[in-house]
């Protein structure tokens, strides 16, 4: 394995050029390269693998150059640009100044309360970029990420403060699956558009208030996410596992109230993807326990295989799942990654 120091030098060289590329390419698909390069480095990717991945990704996705600013924003006017993709360059200049003025921790503490309700921005990819900026403690990356979050801010039905009905995230998803108007909706290629459309269904509006958020909510969400992905291997379910890793990276930089809001709206966004997921049922505990005992390679072996992939989601999942397993200790994380990488077959049959 290439020594970490040398690998990181290769990463820094590549990342230095990332601000030149747009946060999105055709049809508002998210540019994963700045984050996945970090994940690839963290799982042991060599500089040559990082360069190979980026060159392939750049050409395959036909990345676009980042646009130029149009109009200066300040502490009072920046909110006028929320949800307007064309204003991302202006927001980037604004947040760059704020990071310089306040530093990473204080800028997140100040602005995450304003952005929390829009955490579904770009189907959580703005959250992803913010988390990776925090992971690297890089102010430039954090400023870019916050600008992207603000520009792609996705408004879902606001919480009304009605009493919650369950502490179980899985029950929220089951109750959402019972909302009849969500069935048969036209699905788009982009997850954020499916979340938006579900959010426009009147019967979906109460969902955001259903979950009782507490100290163990994130752990319960993580267990639910892992179970759903283990059962389905669905692309959208993969984003639940990774998304919770990203929220966990931001947690030290916001108040408990802001963290709870992010979790609430994050789960609302996941509930809005139930149609995309095919309204899955949770596997039973016996099945989950059986799956977690399947023999698969340890993380070094899984990471080495993932590092060879051109699929950004293989790399993202391999990194986030290994980080989540450090917290929760569930060996099922290794099993789902092994299946994603094609090392084992469908164990659900």
C-alpha positions as CSV (number, residue, x, y, z in Angstrom):
1,X,0.0,0.0,0.0
2,X,1.2,3.5,-0.8
3,X,2.2,5.4,2.4
4,X,-0.6,7.7,3.5
5,X,1.6,10.7,3.3
6,X,2.3,10.2,-0.4
7,X,-1.3,9.3,-1.1
8,X,-2.5,12.5,0.6
9,X,0.0,14.6,-1.5
10,X,-1.7,13.2,-4.6
11,X,-5.1,14.0,-3.2
12,X,-4.1,17.6,-2.4
13,X,-2.8,18.1,-5.9
14,X,-6.1,16.9,-7.4
15,X,-8.3,18.8,-4.9
16,X,-6.6,22.1,-5.6
17,X,-8.3,22.0,-9.0
18,X,-11.8,21.0,-7.9
19,X,-13.2,24.6,-7.4
20,X,-12.8,25.1,-11.1
21,X,-15.5,22.5,-11.8
22,X,-19.2,23.0,-11.4
23,X,-21.0,21.4,-8.4
24,X,-23.4,19.9,-10.8
25,X,-23.3,18.8,-14.5
26,X,-26.1,17.9,-16.9
27,X,-29.7,18.0,-15.5
28,X,-28.4,19.0,-12.0
29,X,-26.7,15.7,-11.3
30,X,-24.2,16.2,-8.4
31,X,-20.5,16.3,-9.0
32,X,-19.2,13.7,-6.6
33,X,-15.5,14.0,-7.5
34,X,-14.3,16.4,-4.7
35,X,-15.7,14.1,-2.0
36,X,-15.1,10.7,-3.6
37,X,-11.5,11.5,-4.1
38,X,-11.2,12.1,-0.4
39,X,-13.0,8.8,0.3
40,X,-10.7,7.0,-2.1
41,X,-7.7,8.4,-0.4
42,X,-9.1,7.4,3.1
43,X,-9.6,3.8,2.0
44,X,-6.0,3.6,0.8
45,X,-6.2,4.6,-2.9
46,X,-2.9,5.3,-4.4
47,X,-2.2,8.6,-6.2
48,X,-2.4,6.8,-9.5
49,X,-5.9,5.4,-8.6
50,X,-7.0,8.9,-7.6
51,X,-5.9,10.4,-10.9
52,X,-7.4,7.5,-12.8
53,X,-10.7,7.8,-11.1
54,X,-10.9,11.6,-11.6
55,X,-9.9,11.5,-15.3
56,X,-12.6,8.9,-15.9
57,X,-15.2,10.7,-13.9
58,X,-14.5,14.0,-15.5
59,X,-14.8,12.7,-19.0
60,X,-17.7,10.2,-18.4
61,X,-19.8,12.9,-16.6
62,X,-18.7,15.7,-18.9
63,X,-18.1,18.0,-15.9
64,X,-18.7,21.7,-16.5
65,X,-16.6,24.7,-15.5
66,X,-17.9,26.6,-12.6
67,X,-19.7,29.9,-13.4
68,X,-18.7,33.4,-12.6
69,X,-20.3,35.5,-9.8
70,X,-23.0,37.9,-10.9
71,X,-23.8,40.1,-7.9
72,X,-22.3,40.6,-4.4
73,X,-24.2,39.2,-1.4
74,X,-23.8,40.1,2.2
75,X,-25.1,39.0,5.6
76,X,-28.5,40.5,5.0
77,X,-29.0,39.7,1.3
78,X,-27.6,36.1,1.0
79,X,-31.0,34.6,1.9
80,X,-32.5,36.1,-1.3
81,X,-30.3,33.6,-3.2
82,X,-31.5,30.5,-1.3
83,X,-32.8,27.8,-3.7
84,X,-31.5,29.6,-6.8
85,X,-28.9,27.5,-8.6
86,X,-27.8,30.4,-10.7
87,X,-26.7,32.3,-7.6
88,X,-24.3,29.6,-6.4
89,X,-21.2,31.6,-7.6
90,X,-22.4,34.6,-5.6
91,X,-23.1,32.4,-2.6
92,X,-19.6,30.9,-2.9
93,X,-17.9,34.3,-2.7
94,X,-20.1,35.2,0.3
95,X,-19.4,32.0,2.3
96,X,-15.7,32.2,1.5
97,X,-15.6,35.6,3.2
98,X,-17.6,34.2,6.1
99,X,-15.2,31.3,6.6
100,X,-12.3,33.7,6.5
101,X,-14.0,35.9,9.0
102,X,-15.3,33.2,11.5
103,X,-13.5,30.0,10.9
104,X,-15.1,26.6,10.1
105,X,-16.7,25.8,13.4
106,X,-18.2,29.2,13.9
107,X,-19.5,29.6,10.4
108,X,-21.2,26.2,10.7
109,X,-22.7,27.1,14.0
110,X,-24.0,30.3,12.6
111,X,-25.4,29.1,9.3
112,X,-26.5,25.5,9.8
113,X,-29.6,26.7,11.6
114,X,-30.6,28.5,8.4
115,X,-29.8,25.6,6.2
116,X,-31.0,22.7,8.3
117,X,-34.5,22.6,6.9
118,X,-33.1,22.4,3.4
119,X,-30.8,19.4,4.1
120,X,-32.3,17.5,1.2
121,X,-30.5,20.0,-1.1
122,X,-29.3,18.1,-4.2
123,X,-30.5,14.8,-2.6
124,X,-28.1,15.3,0.4
125,X,-25.1,15.9,-1.8
126,X,-24.6,19.4,-0.5
127,X,-24.6,17.8,3.0
128,X,-22.0,15.4,1.7
129,X,-19.8,18.1,0.4
130,X,-20.0,20.0,3.7
131,X,-19.2,16.9,5.7
132,X,-16.1,16.2,3.6
133,X,-15.0,19.8,4.0
134,X,-15.2,19.3,7.8
135,X,-13.5,16.0,7.5
136,X,-10.5,17.7,5.9
137,X,-10.8,20.8,8.0
138,X,-10.6,22.8,4.8
139,X,-12.2,26.2,4.9
140,X,-12.4,26.5,1.1
141,X,-14.2,23.2,0.8
142,X,-16.7,24.2,3.5
143,X,-17.4,27.6,1.9
144,X,-18.0,25.8,-1.5
145,X,-20.3,23.3,0.2
146,X,-22.4,25.9,2.1
147,X,-22.9,27.8,-1.1
148,X,-24.0,24.7,-2.9
149,X,-26.3,23.8,0.0
150,X,-27.9,27.3,-0.1
151,X,-28.2,27.3,-3.9
152,X,-29.9,23.9,-4.1
153,X,-31.9,24.2,-0.8
154,X,-34.9,21.9,-1.1
155,X,-38.0,23.0,0.7
156,X,-40.1,20.1,2.1
157,X,-43.3,20.6,4.2
158,X,-42.3,22.5,7.3
159,X,-42.7,21.0,10.8
160,X,-45.9,22.2,12.5
161,X,-44.8,21.1,16.0
162,X,-47.6,18.5,16.4
163,X,-46.9,15.8,18.9
164,X,-44.7,12.9,17.5
165,X,-46.3,9.5,17.3
166,X,-43.2,7.2,17.4
167,X,-39.6,6.9,18.4
168,X,-38.9,4.3,15.7
169,X,-37.6,5.7,12.4
170,X,-38.7,2.4,10.7
171,X,-42.3,3.0,11.8
172,X,-42.3,6.4,10.1
173,X,-41.3,4.8,6.9
174,X,-44.0,2.1,7.2
175,X,-46.6,4.8,7.9
176,X,-45.4,6.8,5.0
177,X,-45.7,3.7,2.7
178,X,-49.4,3.6,3.7
179,X,-50.1,7.1,2.2
180,X,-52.0,6.0,-0.9
181,X,-51.4,9.1,-3.1
182,X,-47.6,8.4,-3.0
183,X,-48.2,5.1,-4.9
184,X,-48.1,5.3,-8.7
185,X,-46.3,8.6,-8.8
186,X,-44.0,9.2,-11.8
187,X,-40.4,8.8,-10.8
188,X,-37.5,10.8,-12.1
189,X,-33.9,9.9,-12.5
190,X,-32.9,12.5,-9.9
191,X,-33.6,11.7,-6.2
192,X,-34.2,15.3,-5.3
193,X,-37.0,15.7,-7.8
194,X,-38.7,12.6,-6.4
195,X,-38.4,14.1,-2.9
196,X,-39.8,17.4,-4.1
197,X,-42.8,15.7,-5.7
198,X,-43.6,13.6,-2.6
199,X,-43.4,16.8,-0.6
200,X,-46.1,18.3,-2.8
201,X,-48.6,15.6,-1.9
202,X,-50.8,17.1,0.8
203,X,-51.1,13.8,2.7
204,X,-47.3,13.7,3.1
205,X,-47.2,17.0,5.0
206,X,-47.6,15.6,8.6
207,X,-44.7,13.1,8.2
208,X,-42.0,15.6,9.4
209,X,-43.6,15.7,12.8
210,X,-44.1,12.0,13.3
211,X,-40.7,11.0,14.8
212,X,-39.8,11.7,18.4
213,X,-36.2,12.8,18.2
214,X,-34.0,11.9,21.1
215,X,-30.4,11.0,22.1
216,X,-30.6,7.6,20.4
217,X,-32.4,8.6,17.2
218,X,-29.3,8.7,15.0
219,X,-28.4,5.1,16.1
220,X,-31.9,3.9,15.4
221,X,-31.8,5.6,12.0
222,X,-28.5,4.0,11.3
223,X,-29.9,0.5,12.1
224,X,-32.9,1.1,10.0
225,X,-30.8,2.4,7.1
226,X,-28.5,-0.7,7.3
227,X,-31.4,-3.1,7.4
228,X,-33.1,-1.5,4.4
229,X,-30.0,-1.5,2.3
230,X,-29.1,-5.0,3.3
231,X,-32.5,-6.1,2.1
232,X,-32.7,-4.1,-1.1
233,X,-29.2,-2.9,-2.2
234,X,-31.2,0.0,-3.5
235,X,-29.3,3.1,-4.7
236,X,-31.5,5.4,-2.6
237,X,-31.0,3.2,0.5
238,X,-27.3,3.6,0.1
239,X,-27.7,7.3,0.6
240,X,-29.3,6.7,4.0
241,X,-26.2,5.0,5.3
242,X,-23.8,7.6,3.8
243,X,-26.1,10.5,4.8
244,X,-26.1,9.6,8.4
245,X,-22.3,9.4,8.4
246,X,-22.2,13.0,7.0
247,X,-24.6,14.3,9.6
248,X,-22.5,12.7,12.3
249,X,-19.5,14.6,10.9
250,X,-21.4,17.9,11.3
251,X,-22.8,17.1,14.7
252,X,-19.9,18.6,16.7
253,X,-20.4,21.9,14.9
254,X,-24.0,22.7,15.7
255,X,-26.3,22.9,18.6
256,X,-28.4,20.0,19.8
257,X,-31.5,21.8,18.5
258,X,-30.0,22.2,15.0
259,X,-28.8,18.6,15.0
260,X,-32.4,17.5,15.8
261,X,-33.8,19.6,13.0
262,X,-31.3,18.1,10.6
263,X,-32.2,14.6,11.6
264,X,-35.9,15.4,11.5
265,X,-35.8,16.8,8.0
266,X,-33.3,14.2,6.8
267,X,-35.7,11.5,7.8
268,X,-38.5,13.4,6.1
269,X,-36.5,13.3,2.9
270,X,-35.9,9.6,3.3
271,X,-39.6,9.1,3.8
272,X,-40.2,11.1,0.6
273,X,-38.1,8.5,-1.2
274,X,-40.3,5.5,-0.2
275,X,-41.8,5.4,-3.8
276,X,-38.3,5.4,-5.2
277,X,-37.4,2.6,-2.9
278,X,-40.4,0.6,-3.9
279,X,-42.1,0.8,-0.5
280,X,-39.9,-1.9,1.0
281,X,-40.8,-3.8,4.2
282,X,-38.2,-4.1,6.9
283,X,-36.6,-7.5,7.1
284,X,-37.2,-9.4,10.3
285,X,-34.6,-9.6,13.0
286,X,-33.8,-13.3,12.4
287,X,-33.0,-12.5,8.8
288,X,-30.8,-9.6,9.7
289,X,-28.9,-11.6,12.3
290,X,-28.4,-14.4,9.8
291,X,-27.0,-12.0,7.2
292,X,-24.6,-10.3,9.6
293,X,-22.9,-13.7,10.1
294,X,-22.1,-14.2,6.4
295,X,-18.3,-14.5,5.9
296,X,-16.8,-11.6,3.9
297,X,-13.4,-10.0,3.7
298,X,-12.3,-7.6,6.4
299,X,-12.2,-3.9,5.6
300,X,-8.7,-3.7,4.1
301,X,-9.7,-6.3,1.5
302,X,-13.0,-4.6,0.8
303,X,-11.3,-1.2,0.6
304,X,-8.7,-2.5,-1.8
305,X,-11.5,-3.8,-4.1
306,X,-13.6,-0.6,-3.8
307,X,-10.5,1.5,-4.7
308,X,-10.4,-0.2,-8.1
309,X,-14.0,0.8,-8.9
310,X,-15.0,3.6,-11.3
311,X,-18.4,3.8,-9.5
312,X,-18.4,6.8,-7.1
313,X,-21.0,5.1,-4.9
314,X,-18.9,2.0,-4.4
315,X,-16.1,4.2,-3.0
316,X,-18.4,6.4,-1.0
317,X,-20.2,3.5,0.6
318,X,-17.0,1.6,1.4
319,X,-15.7,4.5,3.3
320,X,-18.8,5.6,5.1
321,X,-19.9,2.1,6.0
322,X,-16.5,1.4,7.6
323,X,-16.7,4.6,9.5
324,X,-20.2,3.8,10.7
325,X,-19.1,0.4,11.8
326,X,-16.5,2.0,14.0
327,X,-19.3,3.7,15.9
328,X,-22.0,1.0,15.9
329,X,-20.0,-2.2,15.6
330,X,-22.4,-4.0,13.3
331,X,-20.6,-6.5,11.0
332,X,-23.6,-6.2,8.6
333,X,-21.8,-3.1,7.3
334,X,-19.1,-5.3,5.8
335,X,-21.7,-7.7,4.3
336,X,-23.6,-5.0,2.5
337,X,-20.4,-3.5,1.0
338,X,-19.3,-7.0,-0.1
339,X,-22.6,-7.5,-1.9
340,X,-22.4,-4.1,-3.4
341,X,-19.0,-4.9,-4.8
342,X,-20.2,-8.2,-6.2
343,X,-18.2,-10.4,-3.8
344,X,-21.2,-12.3,-2.6
345,X,-24.6,-13.1,-4.1
346,X,-28.1,-12.3,-3.1
347,X,-28.4,-13.6,0.4
348,X,-32.1,-12.5,0.8
349,X,-33.5,-15.4,-1.2
